[in-house]
């Protein structure tokens, strides 16, 4: 999943204080609070119904209003088959909800005069290059945060997803070879890789590692004591949920606990609804929090918050996939600096989602009403966090009731049906008795893409096997499909990213190039196989 940190969320959504703050209620008290708030009557049962409908092992939810925790609770087990439950302190990967922390870090530095959001990136990182000289010269720090660079959806994500051996600097240096598929500042296209560059800008301007900056300038002041920089920083005894994925889009199994140490600015943080409630309350207070001595402090300026919460890149508003989701259709939609922006029932929403192996999440703020909703889940289905979020918003806004569970269930069913139909079209177009042009052994060799690097195909036991040189999890078995097109079936079935592999031959029957593309429309967009241009490497 982003893997891109906006997994099924994009398809299904039309559319996140230190000891200083008043202490959040423990689990039992949080339950009492929810029971006492008439607006949330039946909410516990609703969350459990969402878990059942979408086969989600665990969900944690927090709702804040007017600097007060209204609801804070976990549902389901930390690990299937074991009795320990998820609670308000259970850590989940928050993935792309990390992006708002990156934007906040840059805002802190801007307030201190160490940079401006309109600074050119090359003024801070002189070595920085995009594939177009004009874009390189004109790229501003704000552009790193707003998905308008000209990169296509998820471009370059294979440099870090699944976990690769590249460093943050190596990923950023390889941007010069990642193709631009759109015009600079011409359209919205979600990316992760530029948030890794933003991370390097933070390090250059602050003189600290990004990890140290987050800990000292955000986590510690807000009292986010449970929060970890990424999965590599989880400690023995930490209260951590296990994530689950449906292998082959069908069978639920544990997903590996992975890390993105090379693009941490895009999505590395592990946190709990308890800690994130502190983050939300500071956001809703305009950047203000109370320190451990009871003194009011400011994390970043109101001017900078206004900048983060203003649309930089407009996003087209499309009709929902099913009529039942029309009540959620916004009048406007856009991306600011690390935040999605839209409206709901006359209220501005500031929100983001995140996707990770086995975990997806959503954080939503209603600034004018001082309301915030956090939903963390341990399964890769965005419909679950959307259904819970929308139910919570309706309750807190005292809006007319909508059957969000039924609406998102119908959307998921339609999406699955569309994917099945797409596969049947491939099957129908397949020509019987159309073997490859060459003996299998002649397809073996090392292939090189300008931005990813080497991909190796070997013949093993009479079959072809593909391995991505920098990505341990991308090992797959290659099976003939038709003519010079093959199907790659990854051995790690939780990836849900099987792909077509097509070889282009010259007039003499020599391989000029190999191209890839995901087979299923359900495959996460961070598997940007279609951007690879794999040319055979001549043997020395």
Secondary structure as the mmCIF struct_conf table of DSSP 4:
data_model
#
loop_
_struct_conf.conf_type_id
_struct_conf.id
_struct_conf.beg_label_comp_id
_struct_conf.beg_label_asym_id
_struct_conf.beg_label_seq_id
_struct_conf.end_label_comp_id
_struct_conf.end_label_asym_id
_struct_conf.end_label_seq_id
BEND BEND1 UNK A 3 UNK A 5
BEND BEND2 UNK A 7 UNK A 7
HELX_RH_AL_P HELX_RH_AL_P1 UNK A 8 UNK A 12
TURN_TY1_P TURN_TY1_P1 UNK A 19 UNK A 20
BEND BEND3 UNK A 21 UNK A 21
HELX_LH_PP_P HELX_LH_PP_P1 UNK A 22 UNK A 26
HELX_RH_AL_P HELX_RH_AL_P2 UNK A 27 UNK A 36
HELX_RH_3T_P HELX_RH_3T_P1 UNK A 38 UNK A 40
TURN_TY1_P TURN_TY1_P2 UNK A 41 UNK A 42
HELX_RH_AL_P HELX_RH_AL_P3 UNK A 43 UNK A 54
TURN_TY1_P TURN_TY1_P3 UNK A 55 UNK A 55
BEND BEND4 UNK A 57 UNK A 57
STRN STRN1 UNK A 59 UNK A 65
TURN_TY1_P TURN_TY1_P4 UNK A 66 UNK A 67
STRN STRN2 UNK A 68 UNK A 75
BEND BEND5 UNK A 76 UNK A 76
STRN STRN3 UNK A 77 UNK A 77
BEND BEND6 UNK A 78 UNK A 79
TURN_TY1_P TURN_TY1_P5 UNK A 80 UNK A 81
BEND BEND7 UNK A 82 UNK A 82
HELX_LH_PP_P HELX_LH_PP_P2 UNK A 84 UNK A 84
STRN STRN4 UNK A 85 UNK A 85
HELX_LH_PP_P HELX_LH_PP_P3 UNK A 86 UNK A 86
TURN_TY1_P TURN_TY1_P6 UNK A 88 UNK A 89
STRN STRN5 UNK A 91 UNK A 91
STRN STRN6 UNK A 92 UNK A 93
HELX_RH_3T_P HELX_RH_3T_P2 UNK A 95 UNK A 98
HELX_RH_AL_P HELX_RH_AL_P4 UNK A 99 UNK A 111
TURN_TY1_P TURN_TY1_P7 UNK A 112 UNK A 113
BEND BEND8 UNK A 114 UNK A 114
TURN_TY1_P TURN_TY1_P8 UNK A 117 UNK A 118
BEND BEND9 UNK A 119 UNK A 119
STRN STRN7 UNK A 120 UNK A 120
HELX_RH_AL_P HELX_RH_AL_P5 UNK A 121 UNK A 124
TURN_TY1_P TURN_TY1_P9 UNK A 126 UNK A 127
BEND BEND10 UNK A 131 UNK A 132
HELX_RH_AL_P HELX_RH_AL_P6 UNK A 133 UNK A 138
STRN STRN8 UNK A 140 UNK A 140
HELX_RH_AL_P HELX_RH_AL_P7 UNK A 141 UNK A 144
TURN_TY1_P TURN_TY1_P10 UNK A 145 UNK A 147
BEND BEND11 UNK A 149 UNK A 150
STRN STRN9 UNK A 151 UNK A 151
HELX_LH_PP_P HELX_LH_PP_P4 UNK A 152 UNK A 152
TURN_TY1_P TURN_TY1_P11 UNK A 153 UNK A 156
HELX_RH_3T_P HELX_RH_3T_P3 UNK A 157 UNK A 159
TURN_TY1_P TURN_TY1_P12 UNK A 160 UNK A 160
BEND BEND12 UNK A 161 UNK A 162
STRN STRN10 UNK A 164 UNK A 164
BEND BEND13 UNK A 165 UNK A 165
HELX_RH_AL_P HELX_RH_AL_P8 UNK A 168 UNK A 173
HELX_RH_3T_P HELX_RH_3T_P4 UNK A 174 UNK A 177
BEND BEND14 UNK A 178 UNK A 178
HELX_LH_PP_P HELX_LH_PP_P5 UNK A 179 UNK A 179
STRN STRN11 UNK A 180 UNK A 180
BEND BEND15 UNK A 182 UNK A 182
TURN_TY1_P TURN_TY1_P13 UNK A 184 UNK A 186
BEND BEND16 UNK A 187 UNK A 187
BEND BEND17 UNK A 192 UNK A 192
HELX_RH_AL_P HELX_RH_AL_P9 UNK A 193 UNK A 206
BEND BEND18 UNK A 207 UNK A 208
HELX_RH_AL_P HELX_RH_AL_P10 UNK A 210 UNK A 214
HELX_RH_PI_P HELX_RH_PI_P1 UNK A 215 UNK A 219
HELX_RH_AL_P HELX_RH_AL_P11 UNK A 220 UNK A 222
TURN_TY1_P TURN_TY1_P14 UNK A 223 UNK A 223
TURN_TY1_P TURN_TY1_P15 UNK A 225 UNK A 226
STRN STRN12 UNK A 228 UNK A 228
BEND BEND19 UNK A 229 UNK A 230
HELX_RH_3T_P HELX_RH_3T_P5 UNK A 231 UNK A 233
TURN_TY1_P TURN_TY1_P16 UNK A 236 UNK A 237
STRN STRN13 UNK A 240 UNK A 240
HELX_LH_PP_P HELX_LH_PP_P6 UNK A 241 UNK A 243
STRN STRN14 UNK A 244 UNK A 247
TURN_TY1_P TURN_TY1_P17 UNK A 248 UNK A 250
STRN STRN15 UNK A 251 UNK A 254
HELX_LH_PP_P HELX_LH_PP_P7 UNK A 255 UNK A 256
TURN_TY1_P TURN_TY1_P18 UNK A 261 UNK A 262
BEND BEND20 UNK A 263 UNK A 263
HELX_RH_AL_P HELX_RH_AL_P12 UNK A 264 UNK A 267
STRN STRN16 UNK A 270 UNK A 271
HELX_RH_AL_P HELX_RH_AL_P13 UNK A 273 UNK A 284
TURN_TY1_P TURN_TY1_P19 UNK A 285 UNK A 286
BEND BEND21 UNK A 287 UNK A 287
STRN STRN17 UNK A 288 UNK A 290
TURN_TY1_P TURN_TY1_P20 UNK A 292 UNK A 293
BEND BEND22 UNK A 294 UNK A 294
STRN STRN18 UNK A 296 UNK A 298
BEND BEND23 UNK A 299 UNK A 300
HELX_RH_AL_P HELX_RH_AL_P14 UNK A 302 UNK A 308
TURN_TY1_P TURN_TY1_P21 UNK A 309 UNK A 309
BEND BEND24 UNK A 310 UNK A 310
BEND BEND25 UNK A 312 UNK A 312
STRN STRN19 UNK A 313 UNK A 314
HELX_LH_PP_P HELX_LH_PP_P8 UNK A 318 UNK A 320
BEND BEND26 UNK A 321 UNK A 322
HELX_RH_3T_P HELX_RH_3T_P6 UNK A 323 UNK A 328
BEND BEND27 UNK A 331 UNK A 331
STRN STRN20 UNK A 333 UNK A 335
BEND BEND28 UNK A 337 UNK A 338
STRN STRN21 UNK A 340 UNK A 344
TURN_TY1_P TURN_TY1_P22 UNK A 345 UNK A 346
STRN STRN22 UNK A 347 UNK A 356
TURN_TY1_P TURN_TY1_P23 UNK A 357 UNK A 358
STRN STRN23 UNK A 359 UNK A 366
HELX_RH_3T_P HELX_RH_3T_P7 UNK A 367 UNK A 369
TURN_TY1_P TURN_TY1_P24 UNK A 370 UNK A 370
STRN STRN24 UNK A 371 UNK A 377
BEND BEND29 UNK A 378 UNK A 378
STRN STRN25 UNK A 379 UNK A 379
BEND BEND30 UNK A 380 UNK A 380
HELX_RH_AL_P HELX_RH_AL_P15 UNK A 382 UNK A 397
TURN_TY1_P TURN_TY1_P25 UNK A 398 UNK A 398
HELX_LH_PP_P HELX_LH_PP_P9 UNK A 399 UNK A 401
HELX_RH_AL_P HELX_RH_AL_P16 UNK A 404 UNK A 429
HELX_LH_PP_P HELX_LH_PP_P10 UNK A 430 UNK A 431
TURN_TY1_P TURN_TY1_P26 UNK A 432 UNK A 433
BEND BEND31 UNK A 437 UNK A 438
HELX_RH_3T_P HELX_RH_3T_P8 UNK A 440 UNK A 443
STRN STRN26 UNK A 445 UNK A 449
TURN_TY1_P TURN_TY1_P27 UNK A 450 UNK A 452
STRN STRN27 UNK A 453 UNK A 460
TURN_TY1_P TURN_TY1_P28 UNK A 461 UNK A 462
STRN STRN28 UNK A 463 UNK A 468
TURN_TY1_P TURN_TY1_P29 UNK A 469 UNK A 470
STRN STRN29 UNK A 471 UNK A 471
TURN_TY1_P TURN_TY1_P30 UNK A 472 UNK A 473
STRN STRN30 UNK A 475 UNK A 482
TURN_TY1_P TURN_TY1_P31 UNK A 483 UNK A 484
STRN STRN31 UNK A 485 UNK A 490
BEND BEND32 UNK A 491 UNK A 492
HELX_RH_3T_P HELX_RH_3T_P9 UNK A 493 UNK A 495
STRN STRN32 UNK A 499 UNK A 505
TURN_TY1_P TURN_TY1_P32 UNK A 507 UNK A 508
BEND BEND33 UNK A 509 UNK A 509
STRN STRN33 UNK A 511 UNK A 518
BEND BEND34 UNK A 519 UNK A 519
TURN_TY1_P TURN_TY1_P33 UNK A 521 UNK A 522
BEND BEND35 UNK A 523 UNK A 523
TURN_TY1_P TURN_TY1_P34 UNK A 525 UNK A 526
HELX_RH_3T_P HELX_RH_3T_P10 UNK A 529 UNK A 531
STRN STRN34 UNK A 534 UNK A 534
STRN STRN35 UNK A 535 UNK A 536
HELX_LH_PP_P HELX_LH_PP_P11 UNK A 537 UNK A 539
#
